[in-house]
């Protein structure tokens, strides 16, 4: 009988310990005060107007709206609008470089400074990552300036229109500020 009570006590103590551990591990402590924002913009790019080939790659596909030879270096300065229509309101500029990083000509390593005046937010977002020309890609957001100081998160880039040399990409921003950051425009 004493042995059975000892086993029950042992189980009860372990159960209480496990429940207290679960409560700690699922708490919102890590997200306390975390500010977030999600929005969508559209990038409009035209070869030899807002996007330029700086260095032609060494091998692989030729230059098309979706491919370029391996090692090709491009520079961009593209408008960001609130709809996929290039005539819609411009709320930002994406200044970027990309290097074709796959032999099939579809993969690119991209570095971008995205300057925005969107709603009440003003500043820039820095993006560094790998993008695919014809499939959705998640690129890390590594920081920012102005209202985007200390921002982190990711941006999903999805092709909308890739016919011809004027292409449109949908950019879905998923932004997160740590508790110590103070994006003043989010408080209003």
N, C-alpha and C positions, 0 to 999 in steps of 0.2 A: 504494500500500500504506500509506504514512504517513497519507494522507487517510482511509482506511478505519479505521485504528487510532484516529485523532483523533475520528472520528464515534462509534466504539464507546465510547471513553473519555468523550466528551460525554454519550452516552446513559446510561452507567453512573453518572456523577456526578449527572445529573438524576434517574435512578431512585432512587438512594440518598437524594437530597434529598427527593424526593416521599415515599418511605417514612418518612423521619424526620418529615416534616411530618404525615403521616397518624397516626403513633404519638402525636404531641403532641396532635392535634386529637381523637383518640378516647380519650384517657386519662381515667381516673376522677378526675383532680385536682379538678374542679369539684364532684364529689359525695363527695369524701373527707370522712368524718365526718358526712355528712348523715344526720340522723335523720328517719324518716318513720313515719306511722301512718295506717291507713285503718280506718274503722268506719262503721256505719250506725245511724241513729236515726230515730224517727218523730215528726213534729209533728202534734199534735191541736188543731184550731182549730174554734171554734163561734162563729158570728156572734152578737153581742150577749151573749156570755158570756166569751169570751177574745179576741175580735176585734171592734173597734168602728169604725164609720164616724164620722170626725171632721168631714170636709168632703165634701159630696156634689159630684160632678163637674158639669161644665157641659153635656156633650152625649154622645151615644152610647148604648150599651147601658144597660139598667137594672141594678139590683143582683141578681145571681144567685149561686149558689155559685162560678161561674167568671168572671163579668164584673162590671164596674162602670163608671159613666160616666167619661169622660176627665177627669183632674184630681182624682179622688176620693182622699182621704187616709184611711188606716186606721191604727189602732194595735193592736198585738197583745201578748199575754202568754200564750204557749202552752207546754204541757208537752211535753217530749221523752222518749219512752219507747224501750225496747230492742226492742219488737215493734210491729206495726201495731195491736195490741189496746190501746185506751185505758186498760184496767185493768192493763196490764203495768207493770213497775217504771219509775218516773220517775227519770231520771238528769240532767235539765237543764231549763232554762227558756229559751225564745227570746223576747226582748223586741225588738219591731221596729216599724218604720213602713214603709208602702208608699204609693206614689203611682201611680195608674193613668196610664200614659204613652203608650198607644196608643188611637187612636180606636175600634178594635174592642172595647176593654174587656178584652183578654186580657193585655196587657203591663204590667209594673209595675217601678218602680225601688224597690229595697228596701234598707234599712239595718237591720242586726240585731246585737244583742249577745246571744250565746248563752253562758249560764253552765252549766258542766258539772261534775259529780262522776261521772266515768266511769272504771271500773276504778280505777287508782291516780292518775288525773289530776284536778286540781282547778284551775279558773280560768275565764276567759271567752275567747271567740273573736269577733272582729269581722268581719262580712261586709257587703260593699257591692256591689250589682250589679243586673242586670236579670233579671227572672224572667217566665216565661210561665205562665199559669194552668193550661193543660191539656197542656203538653208539657214534657219534661225540660229543665232549665236549669242551666248551670254558673255559679256566682257566686264571685267572687274572695274569698279569705280574706286580710285585710289586716293582721292582727296579733292580739294577745291579751294576757292577763294570767296571772299565776300560772304553772302548768306550761306554759301556751301562750304565754309571752312570746317574742317574735320569730317566732312561727309564721307561715307563709305557706301557700298552696295554693289549693284550691278546694273548693266543696261543690256536689254535683249534687242538685237538688231535683226530685223526680218525683211527680206526683199518684198516689195509691193509691186513694183513695175521695173522689170529688167530687160525690156525690149528696146532696141536702139541704143544710142549712146547717151541718152538722158534717162537716168535711173532714179528710183525713189526707194528709200528704205524707211521702215517704221522703227522708231527707237522707243522702247518702253523702259523708262527709268524707274528703278527701285532704290530709293535713297534712305539712308539711316544715319542719324547723328547720335553720337554717344551722349550720355547724360550731362557731361561737363560742357558740351557745345551749346551755343546760344544763337540759333538762327532766328534773329529778331522778327522776321516776317512771318514765322510760323506761330507766333504768339497772338497775332491780331485776329 
